């Protein structure tokens, strides 16, 4: 329960489907009337694509939303079995519904064992339609385009066809029947049907959608619909009256199915008893069967028309009879009768009133602009007025009054045409605006992608432009995929990235935005006090799900939801890739830094002496050679100092190698201390050291040697060792030149070193 109201869930197929849209209209009307929330879960067909597997290969991803229906967020669930489960077995349907058995469930269209059902009895309406062809139009070779063999509704309608044909002694052969999938892509099967039945004089379609494809095939063969062949559909979809010619069909009370379902499930919950119910179907006569606009005038009981009421009742029965018992029928009849009454009074009665053209047109425009057109469309109203006009003309005997009525009817026709034209323009404008608003979601994401807050703020602005009352964008921690068997494991939590509602707009961050998947319709951020209709769709690209889009809206704005979710999918994918790119870049920088550090370490290890820490032979030779050969140093005075520890072998032999290492470390320390930080000190052999320095002061070589002697004396006085730690040194001075060989300089320094050794003490022991 949300905002102290019941939450009624509705499983339905894709919102672009006219039949599904009509169910939603009726359900929303009832939800408003009963003050409950309606939450629509639009999926696709379970275990099947619609018709074009190549282009709709990922449509099954929409079915993931079904699994967000939980007992924690729904008080009842209505499942349109006919729209989402037409392609699976009864056993699979039962298994699917059992997933949600904790919620009170009402199925639509088809009975499922263990669940109450609300369905339309197609028998009466379809039988009347077939008999109309046989009796009224004398059709003998009537073919049938059925739905899938596994679909319960399709089999029921096929059975009505067989039994009705049998009752009239008309044979039915198997080549007179083809099987479609309830989609408009039926041209191929209709073509086969016509090829197998070249003398067919009528075709009955198991739904209006397949009749659309049938029309296309018939027209491509120059077969005149309603003249050469009769065509009848089923459902009375909104577009059926706009087909050319208008489609004769069976009114399956589709909006009433949604309307009654909401009222019934609430009533059953309160009563604690669940049972099935059936709605009636009604034959709707238009022009595709072969009837004309003036069919209603041929057998009019004119002698019985003594009052305006008599004429109105006849028109209501003959023209609007199929809506009289619908939930919206009274409203439509009241408004249309108000106009028709005025027309009858001024056009038919002997003492006619003056023609109030403006008043009649004003009433008509008020009707065309009213909410009732959601259920009884403007095109239906226009067709009804065309039929009504035939009745009125047949009742007018006075030529002058008939001429006057023609002028009035011209005003009425013009007003309807103008309204339709304006409506179509507005629809086109809204469609373009909606398309661009959706496209801008992707564009702005590409523009602001690195600025998360700005990106999501822009998304919210575009969603507002699309007319959604509230929008909530949920994201998963990481992209996830639907299970191989088509099921979906709902994540325990999601991130609410951004949202707006009448109270607040925000882009969220941090853990506070983590919402339990059971709370996506009701949490601290929803705050929707009024009742609402919500729709939940996945945000995905190909196999990857990035999150959820939940919007509070009405059926009139359903048309924008799919395109919006696709652009959101592209945007979320881009943000995901951008995040991965940034993470990869950061990891790459870290890796490069790590490699650099390791290379530095390796370089240090390869060029330094492990014992003393000064340069080893390689390190010293590379650095000295570089400085000597550097063009900027050409001609610059420099020196090499060769140092050799005195009596290292005696120290090792008498006191051990640890003492020998101690002595060598101190020799290196003395040399490093005696020279400058910019000078180079290295150990090139066991007890041999070499130092390089530039001579910026002519006394520098003597100063260094004196410093070495001073530090050596200090060490021997304080180290506490029973032996002397001393070294002999030799110096070679030179000017930097690329032609100088370091080996020659070392040889010169070595010669000077041996001259120095002649003056050393005889014994290393103290």
Secondary structure, 3 states (H helix, E strand, C coil): CECCECEEEEEECCCCCHHHHHHHHHHHHHHHHHCCEEEEEECCECCECCCCCCCCCCHHHHHHHHHHCCCCCCCEEEEEHHHHCCCCCHHHHHHHHHCCCCCCEEEECCCECCEEEEEEEHHHHHHHHHHHHHHHCCCCCEEEEECCCCCHHHHHHHHHHHHHHHHCCCCCCHHHEEECCCCCCCHHHHHHHHHHCCCCCEEEECCHHHHHHHHHHHHHCCCCECCCEEEECCECCHHHHHCCCCCEEEECCHHHHHHHHHHHHHHHHHHCCCCCEEEECEEECCCCCCCCCCHHHHCCCHHHCCCHHHHHHHHHHHHCHHHCCCCCHHHHHHHHHHHHHHHHHHHCCCCCCCCCHHHHHHHHHHHHCCHHHHCCCHHHHHHHHHHHHHHHHHHCCCHHHHHHHHHHHHHHHHHHHHHHHHHHHHHHHHHHHHHHHHHHHHHHHHHHCCCHHHHHHHHHHHHHHCCCCEEEEEEEEEEECCCCCCCCCCCCEEEEEEEECCCCEEECCCHHHEEEHHHCCCCCCCCCCCCCEEEEEEEEECCEEEEEEEEECCHHHHHHHHHHHHHHHHHHHHHHHHHHHHHHHHHHHHHHHHHHHHHHHHHHHHHECCCCCCECHHHHHHHHHHHHHCHHHCCCEEEEEEEEECCHHHHHHHHCHHHHHHHHHHHHHHHHHHCCCCCEEEECCCCEEEEEEECCCCCHHHHHHHHHHHHHHHHHHHCCCCECCCEEEEEEEEECCCCCCHHHHHHHHHHHHHHHHCCCCCCCEC
